[in-house]
């Protein structure tokens, strides 16, 4: 296809495709999806080889959010049955982080529900960062705390944070349809504050909320303009009890096309598969590794993912390798420009990692950041059984059925990890 040849050439040159070219990727047929994956895979391998970066989430504060994000299981007034708890103590968060690092993660994402942190909250997170880095001095730490006030990004960087995540989620034109308690401009402002403070910025999107192809193109080009170091791509997990519980709009092929479009528009940026990959990509998850170079390990923010061991086996079986702690994530031109952890002048170093901005991905809810791979994962047996049951159930259903009713049989709300007596699993 001439379109794909053009997009590969542009991706290898870091040239921005046209909006029309990006939209054309989204409307390619299922018959051509392997060609699309192969083409975008050439761009991915050129900039990132066959490395897959692993990230691990620690949920510092769950639920109790005053915001009304329609996709979020932690939203104001939600009745989703998720775990709810206030701030973890630094030693509790450090213990949870250690589980992910033992499984091969090189970045820890510290997430807290809420509109944004108070200055006291920033101090709490600073203490948690110190506790984690005392035990793992080379680990990359990303904070995902919601909207930032003046000076808070600088204080987080001074405390040892390497990156900050805040997703745009959807296009500016439709943002008001999913959230009314803050604006799209508020989110853009927080990403810019992170940039200005020298933090490695991460910002991404949520697909599957009923948006159009034009909305997807708009948000991805807006992200390209903001120039974050990493872009988490999230696939909505419609959790019962949220306004978007019936939004089952994605097929595995659609997810692959979305990831490919993001890779073509953001060729040299870390593209992370965040929330919802197990639910929507299902058995095609290994193909997605040809498009994205980063995933979360284990559970999601408020829902369960597949077992960490299954993630590692999938990476190896697909012919990829886990990125080591001593390897630089970003291409040399971006890592050099950012002094290690970002692509921007003055960005703080991440030890030897050269890292991007971590993602707080977004699933059914992240209180401003969305949700993703889990702070406190599952036991291997429980996650494997849940994943197998979900796969067997899904195989018996058609795509039409997925759009007719909420697939709660595929959504396992997290009941373990922080605040429970079940240990995290990497």
C-alpha positions in Angstrom: 0.0 0.0 0.0 1.4 3.4 -1.0 -0.1 4.9 2.2 1.9 2.5 4.4 5.2 3.0 2.5 4.7 6.8 2.8 4.1 6.5 6.6 7.1 4.3 7.1 9.3 6.7 5.3 8.0 9.6 7.3 8.4 7.7 10.6 12.0 6.8 9.9 12.6 10.5 9.2 10.6 11.7 12.2 8.4 13.6 9.8 4.8 14.2 10.9 2.1 12.5 8.7 -0.8 14.5 7.5 -4.1 14.2 9.4 -5.6 12.6 6.3 -2.9 9.9 6.4 -3.5 9.2 10.1 -7.3 8.9 9.5 -6.6 6.6 6.6 -4.8 4.1 9.0 -7.9 4.0 11.1 -10.2 3.0 8.3 -8.0 0.2 6.8 -9.8 -3.1 6.6 -9.4 -6.0 8.9 -7.9 -7.9 5.8 -5.1 -5.3 5.8 -4.4 -5.1 9.5 -1.3 -7.3 9.4 0.2 -5.1 6.7 -0.5 -2.1 9.0 1.2 -3.8 11.9 4.2 -4.8 9.8 4.6 -1.2 8.5 4.3 0.5 11.9 6.5 -2.3 13.3 9.3 -1.1 11.1 9.1 2.3 12.6 9.0 0.9 16.2 12.0 -1.4 15.6 14.0 1.5 14.0 13.7 3.6 17.1 13.4 1.0 19.9 14.6 -2.3 18.6 12.9 -5.3 20.2 13.0 -3.9 23.7 9.9 -3.8 25.9 9.9 -1.5 28.9 8.0 -2.7 31.9 6.3 -0.3 34.3 4.6 -1.0 37.6 1.9 1.0 39.3 1.5 1.8 43.0 -1.9 3.1 43.9 -1.2 5.5 46.7 -4.8 6.5 47.3 -7.8 4.8 45.8 -11.4 6.1 45.3 -12.8 9.1 47.1 -12.4 11.4 44.1 -14.5 14.6 43.7 -14.2 14.6 39.9 -16.9 13.3 37.5 -14.8 11.6 34.7 -17.3 9.3 33.0 -14.8 6.6 32.4 -13.5 6.4 35.9 -14.5 3.9 38.6 -13.3 6.3 41.2 -15.5 9.2 40.1 -17.7 11.2 42.4 -20.6 9.1 43.6 -19.6 5.9 41.8 -20.8 2.6 43.1 -18.4 0.2 41.5 -17.2 -1.8 44.4 -13.6 -0.9 44.1 -11.1 -0.8 47.0 -11.1 2.6 48.7 -8.4 3.8 51.0 -6.5 6.9 51.9 -2.7 7.5 51.5 -0.4 4.5 51.8 2.5 5.0 54.2 5.9 5.3 52.5 7.0 1.9 53.7 3.8 0.3 52.3 4.3 1.9 48.9 8.0 0.9 48.8 7.0 -2.7 49.6 4.5 -2.7 46.8 7.0 -1.2 44.4 9.5 -3.9 45.2 7.2 -6.6 43.8 7.1 -4.9 40.4 10.8 -4.3 40.3 11.4 -7.9 41.2 9.4 -8.8 38.1 11.6 -6.7 35.8 9.9 -3.3 35.9 12.3 -0.3 35.6 9.8 2.4 36.3 7.4 2.8 39.2 4.3 5.0 38.8 2.9 6.5 41.9 -0.8 7.3 41.4 -3.3 9.0 43.7 -7.0 9.7 43.1 -8.3 13.2 43.4 -8.5 16.5 41.5 -4.9 17.3 42.3 -2.4 17.3 45.2 -2.3 19.7 48.1 1.1 20.9 49.2 0.9 18.4 52.0 0.1 15.6 49.5 3.3 16.6 47.6 5.2 16.2 50.8 3.7 12.8 51.4 4.7 11.7 47.9 8.2 13.1 48.4 8.5 10.8 51.4 7.3 7.9 49.4 9.8 8.6 46.6 12.6 8.8 49.1 11.6 5.4 50.6 11.5 3.7 47.2 14.8 5.2 46.1 16.5 4.3 49.3 16.0 0.6 48.5 16.3 1.0 44.7 18.3 4.0 43.9 18.3 3.6 40.1 14.6 3.1 39.7 12.7 5.6 37.6 9.7 7.2 39.5 6.8 8.8 37.8 4.1 10.7 39.8 0.5 10.8 38.6 -1.5 13.0 41.1 -3.9 15.0 38.9 -3.8 18.7 38.2 -0.8 20.5 39.4 -0.6 24.0 41.0 2.2 26.4 40.6 5.5 25.2 42.0 4.4 21.6 42.7 6.1 20.1 39.7 9.3 21.7 40.8 8.9 20.3 44.3 8.3 16.8 42.9 11.4 17.0 40.8 13.4 18.2 43.8 12.1 15.2 45.7 13.4 12.8 43.2 10.5 12.3 40.8 11.8 11.7 37.2 8.5 12.0 35.3 4.9 13.2 35.6 1.8 11.8 33.9 -1.4 13.5 33.0 -3.4 12.3 30.0 -5.4 14.4 27.6 -7.7 11.4 27.2 -9.8 12.6 24.2 -10.1 15.5 21.8 -10.7 19.0 23.0 -14.0 19.2 21.1 -15.5 16.3 23.0 -13.7 16.6 26.3 -16.7 18.3 28.0 -18.8 15.2 27.1 -16.8 13.0 29.5 -15.8 15.4 32.3 -17.4 18.6 33.6 -15.4 19.3 36.8 -12.3 20.4 35.0 -11.4 21.3 31.4 -9.2 20.0 28.6 -7.1 23.2 29.0 -6.5 22.3 32.7 -4.9 19.0 31.5 -2.7 20.7 28.9 -1.6 23.2 31.5 -0.5 20.4 33.9 1.5 18.7 31.1 3.2 22.0 30.4 4.0 22.6 34.0 5.7 19.2 34.1 7.8 20.1 31.0 8.8 23.4 32.5 9.9 21.8 35.7 12.3 19.5 33.8 10.2 16.4 34.5 9.8 13.9 31.7 6.3 14.4 30.6 3.9 11.6 29.8 0.4 12.1 28.3 -1.9 9.8 26.4 -5.4 8.9 25.5 -8.3 6.6 26.1 -9.9 4.9 23.1 -13.3 3.3 23.2 -15.4 6.0 24.8 -17.6 6.4 21.7 -15.3 8.9 20.0 -15.0 9.3 16.3 -11.9 8.7 14.2 -11.5 12.4 13.9 -11.5 12.7 17.7 -8.7 10.1 17.9 -6.7 11.9 15.3 -7.2 15.2 17.0 -6.0 14.0 20.4 -2.9 12.2 19.0 -1.9 15.3 17.0 -2.4 17.4 20.1 -0.1 15.1 22.0 2.5 15.3 19.2 2.4 19.1 19.6 2.9 18.8 23.4 5.8 16.5 22.7 5.7 14.2 25.7 8.4 11.5 26.1 5.8 8.8 26.3 2.2 8.3 25.2 0.1 5.7 27.0 -2.7 4.3 24.8 -5.6 3.1 26.9 -8.6 1.1 25.9 -11.6 1.8 28.0 -12.6 -0.9 30.5 -16.3 -0.3 30.9 -16.9 -0.9 34.6 -20.4 -1.4 35.8 -21.5 1.6 37.8 -19.8 4.2 35.5 -21.7 6.2 32.8 -19.7 4.4 30.1 -20.4 0.9 31.3 -22.2 0.0 28.1 -19.5 1.4 25.7 -18.1 -1.8 24.2 -16.9 -0.3 20.9 -13.5 -1.9 20.3 -12.3 -5.0 18.5 -8.7 -6.3 18.6 -8.2 -5.2 15.0 -9.5 -1.7 15.9 -7.0 -1.5 18.8 -4.1 -2.5 16.6 -5.0 0.2 14.0 -5.2 2.8 16.8 -1.8 1.8 18.1 -0.3 1.9 14.6 -1.7 5.4 14.0 -0.1 6.6 17.3 3.2 5.1 16.3 3.1 6.8 12.9 2.3 10.2 14.4 4.7 9.8 17.3 7.5 7.6 15.8 10.3 8.2 18.3 8.2 8.4 21.5 7.7 5.6 23.9 4.3 4.3 23.1 2.8 2.3 26.0 -0.1 -0.1 26.0 -1.9 0.8 29.2 -5.3 -0.1 30.5 -7.6 -2.5 28.8 -5.2 -4.5 26.6 -6.3 -7.9 28.0 -9.9 -7.1 27.6 -9.8 -5.6 24.1 -6.7 -7.0 22.4 -7.1 -10.4 24.0 -5.2 -13.1 22.0 -3.7 -10.4 19.7 -1.7 -8.8 22.5 1.6 -10.1 21.1 0.9 -8.3 17.8 0.6 -5.0 19.7 4.2 -5.4 20.9 5.2 -4.7 17.3 3.6 -1.3 17.7 4.2 -0.3 21.3 7.5 -0.6 23.2 6.2 -0.4 26.7 3.6 -2.1 28.9 2.4 -2.2 32.5 3.2 -5.3 34.4 0.4 -7.0 36.4 -2.9 -5.5 37.5 -4.5 -2.2 36.6 -5.4 0.6 38.8 -8.9 -0.6 39.9 -9.2 -3.8 37.7 -7.2 -6.9 37.4 -4.8 -7.7 34.5 -3.2 -10.9 33.5 -0.5 -12.4 35.7 2.9 -10.8 35.5 4.4 -14.2 34.6 2.1 -14.4 31.6 3.3 -10.9 30.5 6.9 -12.0 30.6 6.1 -15.2 28.7 4.2 -13.3 26.0 7.1 -10.9 25.5 9.6 -13.8 25.1 7.3 -15.9 22.9 6.8 -12.9 20.6 10.5 -12.5 20.1 11.0 -9.4 22.2 13.1 -8.8 25.3 12.6 -7.0 28.5 14.4 -3.7 28.6 17.2 -3.8 31.2 17.7 -1.2 33.9 21.0 -0.2 32.3 19.5 0.4 28.9 18.3 3.8 27.6 14.7 3.8 26.7 14.5 6.8 24.3 16.4 7.2 21.1 19.7 9.0 21.5 18.5 12.3 20.1 15.7 12.5 22.6 17.6 11.2 25.6 20.5 13.5 24.9 18.3 16.5 24.6 16.7 15.8 28.0 19.8 14.9 30.1 18.6 11.4 30.6 14.9 11.2 31.5 13.3 13.5 28.9 13.5 15.0 25.6 13.6 18.6 26.8 16.1 21.1 27.9 16.8 20.8 31.6 15.0 17.6 32.2 16.3 15.6 35.1 18.3 12.5 34.7 17.0 9.0 35.5 20.2 7.4 36.5 21.3 5.5 33.4 17.9 5.0 32.0 17.4 7.9 29.7 13.7 7.2 30.3 10.6 8.8 29.1 7.6 10.0 31.0 5.9 7.2 32.7 2.3 6.6 32.1 -0.6 6.5 34.3 -2.4 5.0 31.4 -6.2 5.0 31.8 -8.7 2.3 32.2 -12.0 2.5 33.8 -10.7 5.1 36.1 -7.7 6.9 37.2 -8.9 10.0 39.0 -7.3 12.4 36.7 -4.7 10.1 35.4 -6.7 7.1 34.4 -5.6 3.7 35.5 -3.2 1.0 34.4 -1.0 -1.7 35.4 -1.3 -2.5 39.0 0.2 -1.3 42.1 -0.5 -4.5 43.9 -0.9 -7.3 41.5 -2.6 -10.6 41.7 -1.4 -14.0 42.7 -0.3 -15.9 39.6 -2.9 -18.5 40.0 -5.8 -16.1 40.5 -4.8 -13.9 37.5 -4.2 -16.8 35.2 -7.5 -18.3 36.1 -9.4 -15.0 35.7 -7.7 -14.4 32.3 -8.5 -17.9 31.1 -12.1 -17.6 32.1 -12.4 -14.3 30.4 -10.8 -15.6 27.2 -13.1 -18.6 27.1 -16.2 -16.5 27.7 -15.2 -14.0 25.0 -14.5 -16.6 22.4 -18.1 -17.5 22.5 -19.4 -14.1 21.8 -19.5 -11.9 18.6 -18.4 -8.3 18.2 -22.1 -7.4 17.8 -22.9 -8.8 21.3 -20.0 -6.8 22.8 -21.7 -3.6 21.7 -25.2 -4.6 22.9 -24.5 -5.0 26.6 -21.8 -4.3 29.2 -19.3 -7.2 29.3 -19.0 -7.3 33.0 -17.9 -10.9 32.7 -14.6 -9.6 31.3 -14.0 -7.0 34.0 -12.6 -8.2 37.3 -12.6 -5.4 39.8 -9.4 -5.5 41.8 -9.8 -6.9 45.3 -6.2 -7.4 46.2 -3.0 -5.6 46.8 -2.8 -2.4 48.8 -5.3 -2.4 51.6 -5.8 -6.2 51.6 -3.9 -9.1 53.0 -3.1 -10.5 49.5 0.5 -9.8 48.4 1.3 -8.1 45.1 2.4 -10.4 42.3 4.9 -9.3 39.5 
